[in-house]
Amino acid sequence: MARVCEVTGKKPMGGHYVSHSNIKTKRRFLPNLQTKRFYFAEEDRWVTLKVSTDAIRTINKKGLAAVIKELRANGNHI
């Protein structure tokens, strides 16, 4: 699945376009994903993650080491 945030798990969701006459047609709401490189000082290397902007804020708040520790505990390969 290409459009999934590696930290928060956000993925596309469905919905409707609604016209002025209230006709509904299918659409997708895509998450705001960014491919971002973070320097992981504990292992002295760069880590590339596909993350949402919400996840970037989480990494800034908690720290990269804590987020990667949680990801590895859930079985993700980083």
QUIPE-V266108 format. One record per run of one state. SS is the DSSP state (~ for helix, > for strand, _ for the rest). FROM is the first residue (numbers start at 1). TO is the last residue. Records with the same first field share a line. If there is no record, write none. Layout:
SS=FROM-TO, FROM-TO
This chain:
_=1-3, 5-10, 12-12, 19-23, 30-32, 41-44, 63-63, 74-78
>=4-4, 11-11, 13-18, 24-29, 33-40, 45-52
~=53-62, 64-73
